[in-house]
Amino acid sequence: MTTNDEMHIARIELQDALLDEEGSIAIAPYRCVLYVRVPDASGEWLNGDGNELTADAIERVLQAIYGATWREGNVDGSFFRVLKIETALLRVEEMRAQPWLTVDDEAEEFRYWFWCVVDGVLRPVTAEELAA
């Protein structure tokens, strides 16, 4: 695995809910955990200091999960809502430990996804492909 300045892996944890057209809210019984490999593209994916994702990058991740028009709602009148979101870039030591390879897919409190930016576009990958 390469852990150079050209690759960063962000861990995004969020709690979401589905709001139906009548206003009922169904909070997901699990938290979503995403590991996202992003390029060192100053301003596009990382802030000027290179120590966190930009707001636009986070929105692009949310669009990858929920769909490009997720803020406009679903065809049935329902809406996804992100109730809480936490993001962090993994430190070099954390990247070397590859925590995404030891996730418990059977844990009921979490659901895991893995993404890579390829040619500027987020693509789903396996945990093994994340740091390849």
C-alpha positions in Angstrom: 0.0 0.0 0.0 1.2 3.5 -0.8 0.9 6.1 2.0 2.3 9.1 0.2 1.1 12.7 -0.1 -0.9 11.8 -3.3 -3.4 9.6 -1.5 -5.6 10.3 1.5 -8.3 8.1 3.1 -11.2 9.8 4.8 -13.4 8.1 7.3 -16.9 9.4 7.3 -19.5 8.3 9.8 -23.1 9.5 9.5 -26.5 8.9 11.0 -29.3 9.3 8.6 -33.1 9.0 8.4 -35.9 8.7 5.9 -38.6 11.3 6.1 -41.8 10.3 4.3 -44.3 12.7 2.6 -46.5 12.8 5.6 -43.7 13.9 7.8 -43.0 10.7 9.7 -39.3 10.1 10.2 -37.6 6.7 10.4 -34.1 7.0 11.8 -31.8 4.3 10.6 -31.0 1.7 13.3 -27.4 1.8 12.2 -24.6 4.3 11.5 -23.1 4.5 8.0 -19.3 4.3 7.9 -17.5 5.2 4.7 -13.9 4.9 3.9 -13.1 7.2 0.9 -9.8 7.4 -0.9 -9.3 10.9 -2.3 -6.5 12.5 -4.3 -4.4 15.3 -3.0 -6.2 17.8 -5.1 -6.1 21.1 -3.2 -9.3 22.9 -3.1 -11.3 20.2 -4.9 -11.3 17.4 -2.3 -9.2 18.8 0.5 -9.2 22.2 2.2 -6.2 24.5 1.7 -4.3 23.0 4.6 -5.0 19.5 3.2 -6.2 18.3 6.6 -9.9 17.8 6.0 -12.5 17.3 3.2 -14.1 20.3 1.6 -17.8 20.8 1.9 -18.1 20.2 -1.8 -16.2 16.8 -1.4 -18.6 15.8 1.4 -21.6 16.7 -0.8 -20.1 14.6 -3.7 -19.9 11.6 -1.3 -23.5 12.1 -0.2 -24.6 12.3 -3.8 -22.7 9.1 -4.5 -24.6 7.4 -1.7 -28.1 8.9 -2.1 -28.1 10.0 -5.7 -27.3 13.2 -7.5 -30.7 14.8 -6.7 -31.0 13.5 -3.2 -31.7 16.9 -1.7 -34.8 17.2 -4.0 -36.3 14.0 -2.5 -37.3 10.7 -3.9 -40.0 10.0 -6.5 -42.4 8.7 -3.8 -42.1 12.0 -1.9 -39.7 10.8 0.8 -36.4 12.5 1.7 -33.2 11.3 3.1 -31.9 13.4 5.9 -28.4 13.3 7.3 -28.8 13.9 11.1 -25.2 13.8 12.1 -21.9 13.5 10.1 -18.3 13.3 11.3 -15.3 13.3 8.9 -11.6 12.7 9.5 -8.6 12.1 7.3 -6.7 9.1 8.5 -3.2 9.7 9.7 -0.3 7.8 8.0 -0.2 5.3 10.9 -3.9 4.6 10.6 -3.6 4.1 6.8 -0.8 1.6 7.4 -3.0 -0.3 9.9 -5.8 -0.4 7.2 -8.7 -0.4 9.6 -11.2 -0.9 6.8 -9.9 -4.5 6.4 -11.0 -5.4 9.9 -14.5 -4.1 9.9 -17.2 -6.4 11.3 -19.8 -6.7 8.5 -22.1 -8.5 10.9 -22.2 -5.7 13.4 -25.8 -4.4 13.5 -24.9 -0.9 14.6 -22.8 -0.1 11.5 -23.0 -0.4 7.7 -19.8 0.0 5.7 -19.0 1.4 2.2 -15.8 1.9 0.4 -15.2 4.5 -2.3 -12.3 5.7 -4.5 -12.0 8.8 -6.6 -11.0 7.7 -10.1 -10.5 10.4 -12.7 -12.5 12.8 -10.5 -15.4 10.5 -10.1 -16.3 8.5 -6.9 -16.5 4.8 -7.6 -17.5 2.0 -5.2 -14.7 -0.5 -4.5 -14.1 -3.4 -2.2 -12.2 -3.0 1.1 -9.2 -4.7 -0.5 -9.2 -2.3 -3.4 -9.3 0.8 -1.2 -5.6 1.2 -0.7 -4.4 -0.7 -3.8 
